[in-house]
Amino acid sequence: MRALSSTQQQSRPLTCCAAIIGLALPVTAQELPAPSLQPDLPVSAYLDWGVGISGEKVITTSDIFRAESDPSQDWGRQLQLGAQRGPIQISILQDLAMTQLEIDAGRVRGFDPKLVESLVDNHFERQVERYGGATNFTKLLNDWRMTPSRFRMGVTSDLYRSWWRDSSLGKQPGPTGRVSVDRYIRPGYLYSTYKAFAESVDPEKLMIVGGSAEEIILQRIILPVDEHAPELEPDAGLKKVSLLAEQLRAQVLEGEATFEAQANAWDANRGQSEPLQRTLDEIRGMSRTFHNSDLLHEFATTAQIGHVSAPLSFVASDGRQAIVLYALSEHLSATPPKPFSDLKVQHSLRTHLLSELDRRRMTRARLHLVQKSHLHPTDLRPVLMRHEIQGR
């Protein structure tokens, strides 16, 4: 915890008050407006030690920093790849706050504490046996920057959280011993969904009912300008790489080389990129998004197997330029959906509908937690609600 200078205290009057909010604080401190969550700044830029409150837990900057360095999470890898720290820390705050609300909700549902303690003990003993004794397991926990007590606390929290989620979805009984959520998919709803999916052109919906949309398989060669013409200005480099792409294309079409051999020699990934399997609608979207034209879509709809596209320019979000060649590798014809009487189709439909139903129910349950729980800073509430409504 660092001390504030007199200048900092004058310029940031909300800092200390916002750090720890609760019944013990003066009313005047509670009435102060919360600082804004600024995604372009690190969390520590607007709160000095306590980041905020979620339910009954104070989330500190130490929690944020610990999550950043947690090897089981993706935050640290994103930072290493150049992601801005501000948005990452705001995402961590959102995740920690929502997780704590779910844990608190599990605790207040009245699950038997003795049962929880017994399950935690059994899990801990199994881990000790799994890793060859208490000494080895303790060393492993040290490598994870965790103590045995913190490990047990984490398992306890995970139990309460999973019980709350499963009982909210009707996957297991609540604390009363009864399932309070209906998970039955009625036959009429199942059949109407089948008809809609069978008539759809969406490849994912068709796959659920045993069909498939028409798809194209493309191979590609990406030629980055800064790799193949680093000594030239961008426009001159782009022209030079375009000429190189034309030469590679001509060699393939004239039978002097295969597209695979050219990819192994010249592609940015040295031919290790996976082929692109897409519907024609998806290729149209790719063409407009990545190449700012319909040329790739026109190539996919008219080319024969083995044909190579004209060079297409591509500009990445960071301004780097590349030239891309595509080869039509395979054309997959559409297949009709299977009949509704197929039990596998019914099972696939039921699984899909339950998944969608669970997603909507969980969103509603989490929104309810956000609305009724104590959160600080107050800006955290609308941030979490938008996060849930837009999808995690």
N, C-alpha and C positions, 0 to 999 in steps of 0.2 A: 504494500500500500504506500503510495507516494504522497508527500505533503504538497499542498497547493501554495504558491506564492500569493502575496497580497494582490498582485495584478490579476492572477488567474481567478482568485476568489471574486474580484469585482466583475470580471468579464464573463464568468460562468457561475452565476448565482444558483443555478439549478443542480449543479453537479452533486454536491453532498446530499442534498435533500432527496434526489432521485435515486440515490444509491441503495438505500434500505427503506422501503415503504411498508408501514404496518400500523397496527393499532397503537403501538407505543410512541409513534411520532406525533408531534404537535399537529393540530388541525391545519394550521397555516402551511405546513410542509406538504400535507396531503392534498391541499387545494392547488398547489402550484402545477402549472401545465407540464406535461412530460416532454422531454426532448424528442425531436423528430428522429426517426430511423433513416439515416442517410446512407444509401447503399454505396456511395462513392467514398465513404470514410470508414476506417476501422471502428469497431465498437468502442474501443478505448478513447476515441476522439471526443465522445460526448458523455461518457460516464467513466469515473475514475476507478471505482473498485467494484461496486455491485452493478451488474448489467441490468437486472430486472427481477421481477417476481412472476412465477407461474404457479398458481394454486398456493401450496404451502411451502414452496421451495424458492430460495434466493439463487438465481443463476449468476455466477460471478465471471469475471474475465478469466480466472483460472480454468473454469469449465470450458470456456471458449478455446483457450490455448491448448488445453488437454485434448479437445476434440480435433483440433487442427493437426496434432501430432499423432493421433490414434492410427496405428497401422491398419486396423480393420476398416477404417473409413476412407472415403475418397477425397476428403477435403485437402489433405496434405499433397496428394498427387496433383490436384488441380492447381494448387499454388506453385508447385514445382514446374508445371507446364506454362506458367505465366499468368494465371487468373488473378484478377484484382482481389486484394484481401478484404476490402469492404463488403462486397456482395457475398463472399464466402462466409464471413463472420455473421452477417445478417441471416444467412441460410442456416448456419449452425444454431443461432439463437432461436429461430423459428422451430427447428427440429427438437432442440432441448426443451423448449417451452411446451410444445404439443405432446411430447413424450411424457413430461411430468404431469400434465393434465390427465392423461390416460391412466398413469400409475395411481394418482390420487383418486380417480373415479373407481378404479378397482378396489382400493382400500375401503372406501365408504360404502361399497355394496354389501359389506357384511360377510365376506368369505371367512371361513374359520381360520383364525391366526395360528392355531396349533397345527392344523393341516398344512398351512403354508410353511411353517418352521420345519415340519417333518420332511416335506418335499425338498426343501433347501438342503437339509442335512444329508438326505439320500443322494442328491445330485453332487454335493461336495465330496462325499465319500467315494462316489463312482469316479470322479475326476482324479482323486488321489490315487486310486487303484490303477486308473488308465495310464497315468504318467509315472508309475513305478514308485510310489511312496510319497510321504509328506514333504521330504526334503526336495525331491525333484520337482514336485508341484509348486512349492514355494519359490524355487529358483525360476520356474516358468512364469509365475505371477510377477516376479521382480522384472523379468524381461518385458512383460506387458505393462510395466509401471503401475502395478496393482498390488494391494495387500489382500490377505485372506478375508479380512472383514469387509473390504470394499467389494471383493468378488461375491461374497454372500449377499451383500446389500443389492448388488446388481441382479443376481438371480431372483431375489425376492421381488424386486421391482418388475422384472420381466414377467414373473408369474402373475402379479396383479394386473399388469397391462394386458397380457394375453387373455386372462379370464374376462376382463372387461370387454375386450374386442369380440371374443367368441360368444359371450352371453349376449352382447348387443346384436350379434348376427344370428343368434339362434343355433349356433353350432354346438353349444353345450348349455346345460341348465344354469340359471342364475343362482344367487344365494338361497332362494326359497326352495331349490330343488326342482323347479319347473322350467321348461323352455317357454319363453314368453314371446318368441318371434316365429312367425309362420314362414317356413322355407319350402312349402309345397308348391310346385309349378302345375297349374291346372292344365288338363289336356287341351282345352280350347285355345289357351294362350300359347301352348307349345305348337299346335298346328298352325295357328295364324302366323307365328314367327317363322315357321318352316316355309310357308307360302311366300312370305316377304323375302326371305333369304334366297329361295330358289329362283326368284325373278330378278334378283339384284345383279348388278355388274361388279359389285365390290368383291375382290378376290378373297378377302378374309371371311365374308359372309358365305360365299359359295363353298369355301373349304369346309365350313362347319356342317353343311348339308351334303358333303361328299362330292361336290363339283369343283371346277376350277375355271378361271377366266383365261382368255388367250394371253400368253406371255411371250416376251422376247428375251433371249439371253445375249448380252453384249459383253465383249472383252474391250479393254481400253489401254491406251498408252498415254501417260501423262508426261509432257515434256516441259519442265519448269524453265522459264526464261533465265532466272538467275543461276541455274545450274549449267545450262548449255550455251549461254552467251553472257557470262558475268562481266566481261570487259566493256560491253556496249551500253549505251543509254537505253532506257526501256523500249522506246519505239523501234530503234534499230535492232535491239535484241529480239523483240517480238517478230520482226520481219525475218531475221535470220533463222529463228526456231521454226517459223511457218514454212520456210523453204526446206528445212531438215525434215519436217513432218511430211511434206509433199514427196520427198525422195523416198522415205520409208514406205509410204503408201504405194508409190509406183512399183517399188521392189516386190511388195506383197502381191499386187494385182498382176504383175508380169511373171510371177512364179519364181523369182530369184531368192525369196526368203519367205518364211512363214510369219504370221502375225505373232505367234508365241515367241519365236526367236528374236524378233525385233523388240518385243516387250522385255525379254530377258536382258537385252543389251542396252536399251535406251530408256525404258520406263523409270519413273521416279522411285517406284517400289521394286524395280528389277523383276517385273513379272509376277510378283507375289500377291498382287491384289486379287480378291475374289471376283469372279464374273458377276455381272449385274443381271439379276432376273427380275423383270418388271413388266407390268401391264402397259398397254399403249397409252392409257391415261396417265400413268405414273411417269412414263418417258416424256410425255408432253410437259408435265410439270418440271421434270429435270431439265428439259431443253430450255424452258423459259427462265428457270431459276439460275442455272449455271452458265448458260450460253446466250441468254438474252435474245433468243430467237426460237423459231420452230424447226430449225434445220435438223436437229437430232431426231425429232419426231418424224419428220418427212423421210429421213433415211431409214428409220426402223420400219415404217409402213410400206416402203417401196423396194428396199434392198433384198437381194438374194443371199442365201447362206454363203459366207466367205467374203462378201463384199466389205470394203473398208470406206468409212465416211471421209468426206473432205475434212481438213484440219479445222477445228473449232476452238475459238479463243475462250479463255476462262480467267476471271479476275477474282482472287480470294478476298476475304473481308479485310485482310491486312494490306491489301494493295498489290501483292505479288501476282505475277501473270504466268500463264501457262498455255500451251497448245495441247489439245487432246484429240487423239484418233480413236474411233470406235470401229469394231468389227462385229458383224452379225454372226453369232456363233450357232444359234439354234432358235427355232420357232416352235413354241408349244401351243398346240391347238386347245381350245376350250373343251371341257368335258361336262356333260349334264349332271345335275344333282341326282343323288340316289333317292329312291322313293321314301315317303314318310314312314312306311311300315318297317324300314330297316332299323333294328334296335340300336345299332351303333350311331345312326343319325339322331335318334331320339336322345340317346345319352349325351352326345356332343351338344345338342341344342340345350338340354337341361343344364349341363355344366356351364355353358356360356351364359344362359339367363340367370343362373344363380350367382355367377361371378359379377355380372352387371348389377344385380339386385344388391349384392353385398357391398359393392362399391358405392352405390347411392345411399344405402343405409349407413355405412360408415361415415360418409361425408356429412349426413344429417346429424349423426351422433357426435361427431367431432365439432361441428358448428355449434351444437347445443352446449358442449363443454366450454368452448371459447366464449360464448355469450354469457354464461352464468358464473364463470370462474373469475377470480381476482388475478389481474394481469397488470404489470407495470414494466416499462412505460406504457401509457395508455395507447400510444400508436401501435403497440404490438397486437392489440385486438383486431383492428381492421386489416393489418398485414396478414395475420393468421387466417382471417375469414376469407380474404381474397385468395390466399394460397389454397384453401380447401375448395372453394367454389371453382377456381380455374383448374384444379387437379394438381396433385403432388408430383 
